[in-house]
Amino acid sequence: MNSSLPRAKKHLGQHFLVDNHYIDRIVAAIRPQAEDHMVEIGPGPGALTQPLLSTLLHLHVVEFDRDMVARLASQFSTDLLTIHQDDALRFDFAALAAMQPLRVVGNLPYNISSPLLFHLAESAEHISDMTFMLQKEVVDRMAAKPDTADYGRLSVMLQARFSVTKLFTVPPGAFQPPPKVDSAIVRLVPLPAEAILYQDHHVFSDIVGRAFGQRRKTLRNTLKGVVDDALFNQVGIDPVRRGETLSVAEFSLIANALSANPN
């Protein structure tokens, strides 16, 4: 084990990237440009921070762990690095992007990855792209196609707002301590406003959540009391299908018809 690394805190889900081959691949995938307005989530000891700052003029980081904050502050000048000691789940990414669209990168804590992705999606209109390392299982779900085992609420909600591309896998041995699972790199690029198919986010989110709440049941059962057979007939979707077979476009059809006919 690298003795220069701090002790990983299990309750924070910390696994530090140490393999230079994968560090270089991730930075190459990010493709930082000097003038980029970029924020790194969960920099930890700075495995990505240092190579990013070899190109960037300035970098923001969001770090929850006080020990990591102190370590980063001792390594980098404030001219290069602005440290936000905060919980990424509460951090206002839209405010940080007030002057310029934001690029978001990081090795996301696996124990909060899904809620953090949903939190970031709320600021999608202020973000130019996001490149993350996550548990491979989560990335597989993010990029999954309809009617596959990995396809679910996370797939639909993210693909409704972003183009999602799985880039490559990172093995446990690239970290200290090694996690028990493979990791993967994923890129998310917000869709332009005209490509977002649903009209009301809350209605869309409710429909998707209900459809996957009991994924083995038919739409007629999961959406009972919300969507009737007349509306299914209107949008041309068979109510005996299961939610896992519907595309983002089909979920949008149901949500939009419901928004237009709330009663």
ChimeraX commands (.cxc) that place a marker at each C-alpha (Angstrom):
marker #1 position 0.00,0.00,0.00 radius 0.5
marker #1 position 1.19,3.52,-0.81 radius 0.5
marker #1 position 2.27,4.92,2.58 radius 0.5
marker #1 position 1.74,8.50,1.38 radius 0.5
marker #1 position -2.00,7.90,1.04 radius 0.5
marker #1 position -4.32,8.89,3.89 radius 0.5
marker #1 position -6.38,6.18,5.54 radius 0.5
marker #1 position -9.58,5.60,3.59 radius 0.5
marker #1 position -12.75,6.16,5.59 radius 0.5
marker #1 position -15.13,3.29,5.06 radius 0.5
marker #1 position -18.22,5.23,6.14 radius 0.5
marker #1 position -17.53,7.74,3.34 radius 0.5
marker #1 position -17.08,4.98,0.75 radius 0.5
marker #1 position -13.52,6.11,0.01 radius 0.5
marker #1 position -11.38,4.17,-2.50 radius 0.5
marker #1 position -8.39,6.12,-3.78 radius 0.5
marker #1 position -7.35,5.81,-7.43 radius 0.5
marker #1 position -3.61,5.08,-7.55 radius 0.5
marker #1 position -2.93,3.43,-10.93 radius 0.5
marker #1 position -1.26,5.98,-13.23 radius 0.5
marker #1 position -2.39,4.13,-16.36 radius 0.5
marker #1 position -6.05,4.62,-15.47 radius 0.5
marker #1 position -5.48,8.14,-14.15 radius 0.5
marker #1 position -4.02,9.05,-17.56 radius 0.5
marker #1 position -6.92,7.35,-19.40 radius 0.5
marker #1 position -9.51,9.21,-17.34 radius 0.5
marker #1 position -7.86,12.59,-17.87 radius 0.5
marker #1 position -7.58,11.84,-21.60 radius 0.5
marker #1 position -11.31,11.01,-21.64 radius 0.5
marker #1 position -12.12,14.29,-19.88 radius 0.5
marker #1 position -9.99,16.26,-22.37 radius 0.5
marker #1 position -9.49,19.34,-20.17 radius 0.5
marker #1 position -8.85,22.64,-21.89 radius 0.5
marker #1 position -7.08,25.53,-20.17 radius 0.5
marker #1 position -10.12,27.84,-19.99 radius 0.5
marker #1 position -12.64,25.18,-18.91 radius 0.5
marker #1 position -14.89,26.02,-15.98 radius 0.5
marker #1 position -14.60,22.69,-14.18 radius 0.5
marker #1 position -15.54,21.21,-10.82 radius 0.5
marker #1 position -14.26,17.92,-9.45 radius 0.5
marker #1 position -16.45,16.04,-6.98 radius 0.5
marker #1 position -14.68,14.05,-4.28 radius 0.5
marker #1 position -11.04,14.75,-5.21 radius 0.5
marker #1 position -9.70,12.89,-2.17 radius 0.5
marker #1 position -5.88,13.00,-2.16 radius 0.5
marker #1 position -5.85,14.63,-5.61 radius 0.5
marker #1 position -5.11,11.75,-8.02 radius 0.5
marker #1 position -7.09,13.50,-10.79 radius 0.5
marker #1 position -6.71,17.02,-9.41 radius 0.5
marker #1 position -2.99,17.22,-10.08 radius 0.5
marker #1 position -3.06,16.12,-13.76 radius 0.5
marker #1 position -6.15,18.24,-14.44 radius 0.5
marker #1 position -4.32,21.30,-13.12 radius 0.5
marker #1 position -1.42,20.60,-15.45 radius 0.5
marker #1 position -3.80,21.88,-18.17 radius 0.5
marker #1 position -6.50,23.91,-16.42 radius 0.5
marker #1 position -5.90,27.48,-15.32 radius 0.5
marker #1 position -8.20,26.92,-12.35 radius 0.5
marker #1 position -10.26,24.12,-10.82 radius 0.5
marker #1 position -13.07,23.97,-8.27 radius 0.5
marker #1 position -13.40,20.91,-6.04 radius 0.5
marker #1 position -16.21,19.79,-3.73 radius 0.5
marker #1 position -14.89,17.70,-0.84 radius 0.5
marker #1 position -16.77,16.62,2.28 radius 0.5
marker #1 position -13.86,15.13,4.26 radius 0.5
marker #1 position -12.07,17.77,6.39 radius 0.5
marker #1 position -8.82,15.81,6.33 radius 0.5
marker #1 position -8.84,15.77,2.53 radius 0.5
marker #1 position -9.67,19.47,2.45 radius 0.5
marker #1 position -6.64,20.23,4.64 radius 0.5
marker #1 position -4.44,18.01,2.48 radius 0.5
marker #1 position -5.56,19.69,-0.75 radius 0.5
marker #1 position -5.14,23.16,0.76 radius 0.5
marker #1 position -1.54,22.32,1.64 radius 0.5
marker #1 position -0.83,21.00,-1.88 radius 0.5
marker #1 position -2.36,23.66,-4.12 radius 0.5
marker #1 position -2.49,27.44,-4.07 radius 0.5
marker #1 position -5.82,29.25,-4.06 radius 0.5
marker #1 position -4.85,30.74,-7.43 radius 0.5
marker #1 position -5.15,27.25,-8.89 radius 0.5
marker #1 position -7.72,25.54,-6.69 radius 0.5
marker #1 position -10.92,26.66,-5.01 radius 0.5
marker #1 position -12.01,24.16,-2.36 radius 0.5
marker #1 position -15.68,23.91,-1.40 radius 0.5
marker #1 position -15.95,21.92,1.82 radius 0.5
marker #1 position -19.50,20.67,1.39 radius 0.5
marker #1 position -21.72,17.67,0.81 radius 0.5
marker #1 position -22.07,17.24,-2.96 radius 0.5
marker #1 position -25.68,16.18,-2.42 radius 0.5
marker #1 position -26.43,19.70,-1.15 radius 0.5
marker #1 position -23.98,21.71,-3.22 radius 0.5
marker #1 position -25.46,24.35,-5.56 radius 0.5
marker #1 position -23.85,23.46,-8.89 radius 0.5
marker #1 position -26.13,25.88,-10.76 radius 0.5
marker #1 position -24.76,28.81,-8.73 radius 0.5
marker #1 position -21.20,27.78,-9.55 radius 0.5
marker #1 position -22.16,27.81,-13.24 radius 0.5
marker #1 position -23.66,31.31,-13.10 radius 0.5
marker #1 position -20.99,32.87,-15.33 radius 0.5
marker #1 position -20.05,29.95,-17.60 radius 0.5
marker #1 position -21.34,26.42,-18.33 radius 0.5
marker #1 position -19.82,23.91,-15.98 radius 0.5
marker #1 position -17.88,20.73,-16.69 radius 0.5
marker #1 position -18.28,18.23,-13.86 radius 0.5
marker #1 position -15.88,15.34,-13.20 radius 0.5
marker #1 position -15.01,13.00,-10.38 radius 0.5
marker #1 position -14.75,9.62,-8.73 radius 0.5
marker #1 position -18.21,9.62,-7.15 radius 0.5
marker #1 position -18.73,7.98,-3.76 radius 0.5
marker #1 position -20.47,4.71,-4.60 radius 0.5
marker #1 position -22.77,4.89,-1.58 radius 0.5
marker #1 position -24.46,8.09,-2.82 radius 0.5
marker #1 position -24.02,7.78,-6.58 radius 0.5
marker #1 position -27.68,7.54,-7.65 radius 0.5
marker #1 position -29.03,10.41,-5.53 radius 0.5
marker #1 position -26.04,12.52,-6.54 radius 0.5
marker #1 position -26.74,11.90,-10.23 radius 0.5
marker #1 position -30.37,12.98,-9.73 radius 0.5
marker #1 position -29.18,16.10,-7.86 radius 0.5
marker #1 position -26.83,17.01,-10.72 radius 0.5
marker #1 position -29.62,16.43,-13.27 radius 0.5
marker #1 position -31.50,19.31,-11.63 radius 0.5
marker #1 position -28.73,21.64,-12.88 radius 0.5
marker #1 position -28.43,20.04,-16.33 radius 0.5
marker #1 position -29.13,23.30,-18.19 radius 0.5
marker #1 position -26.03,24.81,-16.55 radius 0.5
marker #1 position -23.72,21.88,-17.36 radius 0.5
marker #1 position -21.84,21.23,-20.60 radius 0.5
marker #1 position -20.78,17.67,-19.76 radius 0.5
marker #1 position -20.02,15.28,-16.90 radius 0.5
marker #1 position -17.41,12.51,-16.75 radius 0.5
marker #1 position -17.54,10.22,-13.74 radius 0.5
marker #1 position -16.10,7.05,-12.33 radius 0.5
marker #1 position -18.79,4.93,-10.72 radius 0.5
marker #1 position -19.49,1.37,-9.79 radius 0.5
marker #1 position -19.70,-0.55,-13.08 radius 0.5
marker #1 position -23.11,-1.92,-12.14 radius 0.5
marker #1 position -24.44,1.64,-11.84 radius 0.5
marker #1 position -22.93,2.69,-15.18 radius 0.5
marker #1 position -24.49,-0.39,-16.82 radius 0.5
marker #1 position -27.87,0.70,-15.45 radius 0.5
marker #1 position -27.35,4.30,-16.59 radius 0.5
marker #1 position -26.64,3.25,-20.19 radius 0.5
marker #1 position -29.04,0.28,-20.40 radius 0.5
marker #1 position -31.50,-0.21,-23.25 radius 0.5
marker #1 position -35.21,-1.03,-22.81 radius 0.5
marker #1 position -36.21,-4.63,-22.10 radius 0.5
marker #1 position -32.87,-5.57,-20.54 radius 0.5
marker #1 position -32.13,-6.61,-16.97 radius 0.5
marker #1 position -30.20,-3.40,-16.19 radius 0.5
marker #1 position -32.89,-1.07,-17.54 radius 0.5
marker #1 position -34.79,0.79,-14.83 radius 0.5
marker #1 position -35.75,4.12,-13.32 radius 0.5
marker #1 position -32.16,5.39,-13.31 radius 0.5
marker #1 position -31.78,4.54,-17.02 radius 0.5
marker #1 position -34.97,6.35,-18.03 radius 0.5
marker #1 position -34.56,9.44,-15.86 radius 0.5
marker #1 position -30.96,10.05,-16.96 radius 0.5
marker #1 position -31.44,9.19,-20.65 radius 0.5
marker #1 position -34.42,11.59,-20.74 radius 0.5
marker #1 position -32.00,14.46,-19.94 radius 0.5
marker #1 position -28.59,13.26,-21.12 radius 0.5
marker #1 position -26.73,11.37,-23.79 radius 0.5
marker #1 position -25.12,8.60,-21.70 radius 0.5
marker #1 position -21.96,6.84,-22.93 radius 0.5
marker #1 position -20.04,4.14,-21.06 radius 0.5
marker #1 position -16.35,4.63,-21.88 radius 0.5
marker #1 position -14.26,1.91,-20.19 radius 0.5
marker #1 position -13.93,-0.30,-17.11 radius 0.5
marker #1 position -11.50,0.23,-14.22 radius 0.5
marker #1 position -10.52,-2.88,-12.19 radius 0.5
marker #1 position -10.42,-3.02,-8.37 radius 0.5
marker #1 position -6.62,-3.21,-8.40 radius 0.5
marker #1 position -6.41,0.40,-9.60 radius 0.5
marker #1 position -7.50,1.58,-6.13 radius 0.5
marker #1 position -6.32,1.59,-2.54 radius 0.5
marker #1 position -8.08,-0.02,-0.82 radius 0.5
marker #1 position -9.45,-2.13,-3.70 radius 0.5
marker #1 position -13.26,-2.10,-3.86 radius 0.5
marker #1 position -15.07,-5.41,-4.17 radius 0.5
marker #1 position -16.51,-4.47,-7.57 radius 0.5
marker #1 position -15.37,-3.17,-10.95 radius 0.5
marker #1 position -15.71,0.52,-11.71 radius 0.5
marker #1 position -16.42,2.25,-15.01 radius 0.5
marker #1 position -16.08,5.65,-16.61 radius 0.5
marker #1 position -19.20,7.26,-18.03 radius 0.5
marker #1 position -19.85,10.52,-19.89 radius 0.5
marker #1 position -23.13,12.40,-19.72 radius 0.5
marker #1 position -23.91,15.28,-22.09 radius 0.5
marker #1 position -27.12,17.25,-21.47 radius 0.5
marker #1 position -29.62,17.06,-24.31 radius 0.5
marker #1 position -30.66,20.34,-25.92 radius 0.5
marker #1 position -34.03,21.65,-24.73 radius 0.5
marker #1 position -35.73,20.67,-27.98 radius 0.5
marker #1 position -34.62,17.03,-27.53 radius 0.5
marker #1 position -36.26,16.65,-24.10 radius 0.5
marker #1 position -39.47,14.80,-24.91 radius 0.5
marker #1 position -41.52,15.24,-21.75 radius 0.5
marker #1 position -43.35,18.46,-20.86 radius 0.5
marker #1 position -43.64,18.20,-17.07 radius 0.5
marker #1 position -40.71,16.75,-15.13 radius 0.5
marker #1 position -42.76,15.91,-12.04 radius 0.5
marker #1 position -45.42,14.04,-13.99 radius 0.5
marker #1 position -42.78,12.17,-15.99 radius 0.5
marker #1 position -40.81,11.28,-12.86 radius 0.5
marker #1 position -43.97,10.04,-11.10 radius 0.5
marker #1 position -44.98,7.82,-14.03 radius 0.5
marker #1 position -41.50,6.31,-14.34 radius 0.5
marker #1 position -41.23,5.75,-10.59 radius 0.5
marker #1 position -44.59,3.97,-10.47 radius 0.5
marker #1 position -43.81,1.84,-13.54 radius 0.5
marker #1 position -40.61,0.50,-11.96 radius 0.5
marker #1 position -41.92,0.33,-8.39 radius 0.5
marker #1 position -43.18,-3.20,-9.14 radius 0.5
marker #1 position -41.32,-3.94,-12.34 radius 0.5
marker #1 position -42.79,-7.40,-12.93 radius 0.5
marker #1 position -46.33,-6.03,-13.01 radius 0.5
marker #1 position -48.08,-4.62,-16.07 radius 0.5
marker #1 position -48.55,-0.92,-16.69 radius 0.5
marker #1 position -52.27,-1.34,-16.09 radius 0.5
marker #1 position -51.46,-2.43,-12.53 radius 0.5
marker #1 position -48.53,-0.13,-11.71 radius 0.5
marker #1 position -50.29,2.97,-13.10 radius 0.5
marker #1 position -53.74,2.04,-11.80 radius 0.5
marker #1 position -55.66,5.09,-10.61 radius 0.5
marker #1 position -53.38,7.41,-12.59 radius 0.5
marker #1 position -53.62,6.21,-16.20 radius 0.5
marker #1 position -56.72,4.49,-17.56 radius 0.5
marker #1 position -57.21,2.31,-20.64 radius 0.5
marker #1 position -58.56,5.26,-22.63 radius 0.5
marker #1 position -55.29,7.13,-22.21 radius 0.5
marker #1 position -53.24,4.03,-23.04 radius 0.5
marker #1 position -55.33,3.69,-26.20 radius 0.5
marker #1 position -54.82,7.38,-27.00 radius 0.5
marker #1 position -51.02,7.06,-26.95 radius 0.5
marker #1 position -51.01,3.61,-28.59 radius 0.5
marker #1 position -49.31,1.73,-25.75 radius 0.5
marker #1 position -50.59,-1.70,-24.70 radius 0.5
marker #1 position -51.37,-1.61,-20.93 radius 0.5
marker #1 position -50.34,-5.26,-20.52 radius 0.5
marker #1 position -46.73,-4.31,-21.24 radius 0.5
marker #1 position -44.32,-3.86,-18.33 radius 0.5
marker #1 position -42.52,-0.61,-17.63 radius 0.5
marker #1 position -39.12,-2.15,-18.39 radius 0.5
marker #1 position -40.13,-2.51,-22.06 radius 0.5
marker #1 position -40.94,1.18,-22.61 radius 0.5
marker #1 position -38.53,3.63,-24.18 radius 0.5
marker #1 position -37.97,7.17,-22.91 radius 0.5
marker #1 position -40.15,8.37,-25.80 radius 0.5
marker #1 position -43.01,6.07,-24.76 radius 0.5
marker #1 position -42.85,7.16,-21.14 radius 0.5
marker #1 position -42.93,10.75,-22.42 radius 0.5
marker #1 position -46.05,10.02,-24.48 radius 0.5
marker #1 position -47.88,8.79,-21.38 radius 0.5
marker #1 position -46.66,11.68,-19.19 radius 0.5
marker #1 position -47.55,14.31,-21.80 radius 0.5
marker #1 position -51.02,12.88,-22.38 radius 0.5
marker #1 position -51.56,12.83,-18.62 radius 0.5
marker #1 position -50.35,16.45,-18.33 radius 0.5
marker #1 position -52.82,17.47,-21.05 radius 0.5
marker #1 position -55.68,15.53,-19.40 radius 0.5
marker #1 position -55.02,15.73,-15.64 radius 0.5
marker #1 position -58.53,14.67,-14.73 radius 0.5
marker link #1:1,2 radius 0.2
marker link #1:2,3 radius 0.2
marker link #1:3,4 radius 0.2
marker link #1:4,5 radius 0.2
marker link #1:5,6 radius 0.2
marker link #1:6,7 radius 0.2
marker link #1:7,8 radius 0.2
marker link #1:8,9 radius 0.2
marker link #1:9,10 radius 0.2
marker link #1:10,11 radius 0.2
marker link #1:11,12 radius 0.2
marker link #1:12,13 radius 0.2
marker link #1:13,14 radius 0.2
marker link #1:14,15 radius 0.2
marker link #1:15,16 radius 0.2
marker link #1:16,17 radius 0.2
marker link #1:17,18 radius 0.2
marker link #1:18,19 radius 0.2
marker link #1:19,20 radius 0.2
marker link #1:20,21 radius 0.2
marker link #1:21,22 radius 0.2
marker link #1:22,23 radius 0.2
marker link #1:23,24 radius 0.2
marker link #1:24,25 radius 0.2
marker link #1:25,26 radius 0.2
marker link #1:26,27 radius 0.2
marker link #1:27,28 radius 0.2
marker link #1:28,29 radius 0.2
marker link #1:29,30 radius 0.2
marker link #1:30,31 radius 0.2
marker link #1:31,32 radius 0.2
marker link #1:32,33 radius 0.2
marker link #1:33,34 radius 0.2
marker link #1:34,35 radius 0.2
marker link #1:35,36 radius 0.2
marker link #1:36,37 radius 0.2
marker link #1:37,38 radius 0.2
marker link #1:38,39 radius 0.2
marker link #1:39,40 radius 0.2
marker link #1:40,41 radius 0.2
marker link #1:41,42 radius 0.2
marker link #1:42,43 radius 0.2
marker link #1:43,44 radius 0.2
marker link #1:44,45 radius 0.2
marker link #1:45,46 radius 0.2
marker link #1:46,47 radius 0.2
marker link #1:47,48 radius 0.2
marker link #1:48,49 radius 0.2
marker link #1:49,50 radius 0.2
marker link #1:50,51 radius 0.2
marker link #1:51,52 radius 0.2
marker link #1:52,53 radius 0.2
marker link #1:53,54 radius 0.2
marker link #1:54,55 radius 0.2
marker link #1:55,56 radius 0.2
marker link #1:56,57 radius 0.2
marker link #1:57,58 radius 0.2
marker link #1:58,59 radius 0.2
marker link #1:59,60 radius 0.2
marker link #1:60,61 radius 0.2
marker link #1:61,62 radius 0.2
marker link #1:62,63 radius 0.2
marker link #1:63,64 radius 0.2
marker link #1:64,65 radius 0.2
marker link #1:65,66 radius 0.2
marker link #1:66,67 radius 0.2
marker link #1:67,68 radius 0.2
marker link #1:68,69 radius 0.2
marker link #1:69,70 radius 0.2
marker link #1:70,71 radius 0.2
marker link #1:71,72 radius 0.2
marker link #1:72,73 radius 0.2
marker link #1:73,74 radius 0.2
marker link #1:74,75 radius 0.2
marker link #1:75,76 radius 0.2
marker link #1:76,77 radius 0.2
marker link #1:77,78 radius 0.2
marker link #1:78,79 radius 0.2
marker link #1:79,80 radius 0.2
marker link #1:80,81 radius 0.2
marker link #1:81,82 radius 0.2
marker link #1:82,83 radius 0.2
marker link #1:83,84 radius 0.2
marker link #1:84,85 radius 0.2
marker link #1:85,86 radius 0.2
marker link #1:86,87 radius 0.2
marker link #1:87,88 radius 0.2
marker link #1:88,89 radius 0.2
marker link #1:89,90 radius 0.2
marker link #1:90,91 radius 0.2
marker link #1:91,92 radius 0.2
marker link #1:92,93 radius 0.2
marker link #1:93,94 radius 0.2
marker link #1:94,95 radius 0.2
marker link #1:95,96 radius 0.2
marker link #1:96,97 radius 0.2
marker link #1:97,98 radius 0.2
marker link #1:98,99 radius 0.2
marker link #1:99,100 radius 0.2
marker link #1:100,101 radius 0.2
marker link #1:101,102 radius 0.2
marker link #1:102,103 radius 0.2
marker link #1:103,104 radius 0.2
marker link #1:104,105 radius 0.2
marker link #1:105,106 radius 0.2
marker link #1:106,107 radius 0.2
marker link #1:107,108 radius 0.2
marker link #1:108,109 radius 0.2
marker link #1:109,110 radius 0.2
marker link #1:110,111 radius 0.2
marker link #1:111,112 radius 0.2
marker link #1:112,113 radius 0.2
marker link #1:113,114 radius 0.2
marker link #1:114,115 radius 0.2
marker link #1:115,116 radius 0.2
marker link #1:116,117 radius 0.2
marker link #1:117,118 radius 0.2
marker link #1:118,119 radius 0.2
marker link #1:119,120 radius 0.2
marker link #1:120,121 radius 0.2
marker link #1:121,122 radius 0.2
marker link #1:122,123 radius 0.2
marker link #1:123,124 radius 0.2
marker link #1:124,125 radius 0.2
marker link #1:125,126 radius 0.2
marker link #1:126,127 radius 0.2
marker link #1:127,128 radius 0.2
marker link #1:128,129 radius 0.2
marker link #1:129,130 radius 0.2
marker link #1:130,131 radius 0.2
marker link #1:131,132 radius 0.2
marker link #1:132,133 radius 0.2
marker link #1:133,134 radius 0.2
marker link #1:134,135 radius 0.2
marker link #1:135,136 radius 0.2
marker link #1:136,137 radius 0.2
marker link #1:137,138 radius 0.2
marker link #1:138,139 radius 0.2
marker link #1:139,140 radius 0.2
marker link #1:140,141 radius 0.2
marker link #1:141,142 radius 0.2
marker link #1:142,143 radius 0.2
marker link #1:143,144 radius 0.2
marker link #1:144,145 radius 0.2
marker link #1:145,146 radius 0.2
marker link #1:146,147 radius 0.2
marker link #1:147,148 radius 0.2
marker link #1:148,149 radius 0.2
marker link #1:149,150 radius 0.2
marker link #1:150,151 radius 0.2
marker link #1:151,152 radius 0.2
marker link #1:152,153 radius 0.2
marker link #1:153,154 radius 0.2
marker link #1:154,155 radius 0.2
marker link #1:155,156 radius 0.2
marker link #1:156,157 radius 0.2
marker link #1:157,158 radius 0.2
marker link #1:158,159 radius 0.2
marker link #1:159,160 radius 0.2
marker link #1:160,161 radius 0.2
marker link #1:161,162 radius 0.2
marker link #1:162,163 radius 0.2
marker link #1:163,164 radius 0.2
marker link #1:164,165 radius 0.2
marker link #1:165,166 radius 0.2
marker link #1:166,167 radius 0.2
marker link #1:167,168 radius 0.2
marker link #1:168,169 radius 0.2
marker link #1:169,170 radius 0.2
marker link #1:170,171 radius 0.2
marker link #1:171,172 radius 0.2
marker link #1:172,173 radius 0.2
marker link #1:173,174 radius 0.2
marker link #1:174,175 radius 0.2
marker link #1:175,176 radius 0.2
marker link #1:176,177 radius 0.2
marker link #1:177,178 radius 0.2
marker link #1:178,179 radius 0.2
marker link #1:179,180 radius 0.2
marker link #1:180,181 radius 0.2
marker link #1:181,182 radius 0.2
marker link #1:182,183 radius 0.2
marker link #1:183,184 radius 0.2
marker link #1:184,185 radius 0.2
marker link #1:185,186 radius 0.2
marker link #1:186,187 radius 0.2
marker link #1:187,188 radius 0.2
marker link #1:188,189 radius 0.2
marker link #1:189,190 radius 0.2
marker link #1:190,191 radius 0.2
marker link #1:191,192 radius 0.2
marker link #1:192,193 radius 0.2
marker link #1:193,194 radius 0.2
marker link #1:194,195 radius 0.2
marker link #1:195,196 radius 0.2
marker link #1:196,197 radius 0.2
marker link #1:197,198 radius 0.2
marker link #1:198,199 radius 0.2
marker link #1:199,200 radius 0.2
marker link #1:200,201 radius 0.2
marker link #1:201,202 radius 0.2
marker link #1:202,203 radius 0.2
marker link #1:203,204 radius 0.2
marker link #1:204,205 radius 0.2
marker link #1:205,206 radius 0.2
marker link #1:206,207 radius 0.2
marker link #1:207,208 radius 0.2
marker link #1:208,209 radius 0.2
marker link #1:209,210 radius 0.2
marker link #1:210,211 radius 0.2
marker link #1:211,212 radius 0.2
marker link #1:212,213 radius 0.2
marker link #1:213,214 radius 0.2
marker link #1:214,215 radius 0.2
marker link #1:215,216 radius 0.2
marker link #1:216,217 radius 0.2
marker link #1:217,218 radius 0.2
marker link #1:218,219 radius 0.2
marker link #1:219,220 radius 0.2
marker link #1:220,221 radius 0.2
marker link #1:221,222 radius 0.2
marker link #1:222,223 radius 0.2
marker link #1:223,224 radius 0.2
marker link #1:224,225 radius 0.2
marker link #1:225,226 radius 0.2
marker link #1:226,227 radius 0.2
marker link #1:227,228 radius 0.2
marker link #1:228,229 radius 0.2
marker link #1:229,230 radius 0.2
marker link #1:230,231 radius 0.2
marker link #1:231,232 radius 0.2
marker link #1:232,233 radius 0.2
marker link #1:233,234 radius 0.2
marker link #1:234,235 radius 0.2
marker link #1:235,236 radius 0.2
marker link #1:236,237 radius 0.2
marker link #1:237,238 radius 0.2
marker link #1:238,239 radius 0.2
marker link #1:239,240 radius 0.2
marker link #1:240,241 radius 0.2
marker link #1:241,242 radius 0.2
marker link #1:242,243 radius 0.2
marker link #1:243,244 radius 0.2
marker link #1:244,245 radius 0.2
marker link #1:245,246 radius 0.2
marker link #1:246,247 radius 0.2
marker link #1:247,248 radius 0.2
marker link #1:248,249 radius 0.2
marker link #1:249,250 radius 0.2
marker link #1:250,251 radius 0.2
marker link #1:251,252 radius 0.2
marker link #1:252,253 radius 0.2
marker link #1:253,254 radius 0.2
marker link #1:254,255 radius 0.2
marker link #1:255,256 radius 0.2
marker link #1:256,257 radius 0.2
marker link #1:257,258 radius 0.2
marker link #1:258,259 radius 0.2
marker link #1:259,260 radius 0.2
marker link #1:260,261 radius 0.2
marker link #1:261,262 radius 0.2
marker link #1:262,263 radius 0.2
view
